[in-house]
Amino acid sequence: MDGADEADAAAEHVCGCFGKTGCRREDHTESSEGGQDVSDAHVHYCRPTRRPYGRIPTAADTTGRGNRVGVPGQFKKPSLPAGRLRDLNDALHALHLIAGQPSLEIMHRLLQKRISRTRLHDAFTEPRLPPWDTVDALVEILAARAPGTSPQEVLPEVHALWVLASRQRSLLNPYEREVRDEVVAIFAQQMEVRQREVELELDVPLVEIAADSLTVLEAVGVIERCFGVVLDEEGVMEAETIGEIVTLTLSALKATQE
């Protein structure tokens, strides 16, 4: 191997000290002229042919939550507890997916720049309730791009989720949300419907959602056994909505803690 070949071979071996004095590598030698010995396998004067530390992140590193490198059209989900805000965020991500995952720039342009890129990005990635005008704008463009759907079909459900998330944030603390969700789940089981249907009808009169007195009494019995409380009988008989049953449950729990 001639001198040029030796230098090329040496250039592929980089330790990262970049020629600083005091390197403890056994093969670190310097020439009498202050440069590096080209025959030495430990070379500092040349540009490394590969990164001495780590590696260049790839698209494979950007999947899931906690992305390190942004990829156009992909947004990381925020860390959210179970609840209406996470339901809304999941719905936005699902709509974005079936719309073909348009990039932030494309969505900004489709909205004629009336919603800032920051607000659009935050609607997908921040653990807080986005403004309704931002959600409305996203539904407008994403549902229009999604095959087999339209903004008119998607908007009512997304709006209901936003209202529930807003109400949950403003009126209930974490403990009260837990109680409400449990009561809703019990009614959903007794009525043999999905939990979300009960949530959407939380303040709708019981007679309008086909919840007869027997169903209500059975649900109240389960609630009392579940929480170890006794609900006010007169209040139960006068309750007109499931939301009022939630209030009675919270009142009964408060009474046991006093």
C-alpha positions, 0 to 999 in steps of 0.5 A: 500500500503506497502513502496515498492508500495509507492516508485514505485508510487512515481517514476512515478512522476518526476518534473525535479528539480532532487533533487536540493535545493530551489524547490518550489513544495509543495510536495517537502520534504527531509528526515533528512538524505539528501535523499528523503522521499519515501512516498513523491510524488515528487521523485528525487533519482530515474531514471524517468520512463518517460521523464519529458520534451517533447517526443521522435521524431518519423518517423511522425515528419520527413515528409515534408520540414524542417525535424528534424530527418533524415530517411534513404531514405528521403531527405527534399526539400530546400526552392526554388523560382519558377524557373528552379532550383526548377524544377531540384530539383523536378525532382531529388526527383521524380526520387528518389521516383519512384526508391524506395527511396534508402538510402544515403548509398545504393546510395553511394555504387551503385556508387562505392563511386566515389561521396561522401555522402555529394555531393549526399545529397546536390544534394537533400537538398541544394538550389544551383545547383549541379555539373553535374557529381553528377546529372548524377551519380544519374540519372544513378543509380535511373533510372536503379532502377525505373520500366519502365524507363532507364537512356537513357530515363531520362538523356536528360530531366534532362540534359536539366533542368540542363542546363536551371538552370545553364543558369538562375543562371549565366545570369539572375538576379531575375527580368530578370528571371521573365520577361523571364518566363512571355514571355515564358508563353505567347508564350506557350499559343499562341502556345498551348504547355507546358511552358517547351517545349518553355523553351527547345526551347528558342534558337531554330529558330522559323521556326523549332518550327512551330512558324509562323509570325502570332503567333509571332505577336500575342504573341508580342501584348500580351507582349506589353499589359502585360508589357506596352511597345512597342517592337522594330518593326524592331527587332521583324521582324528580331528575329529568336528565342523566346530568342531574343524576351525576349531580346527585351522585356528586352530592352524595359523595360529598356528604360522605366526606363531611 
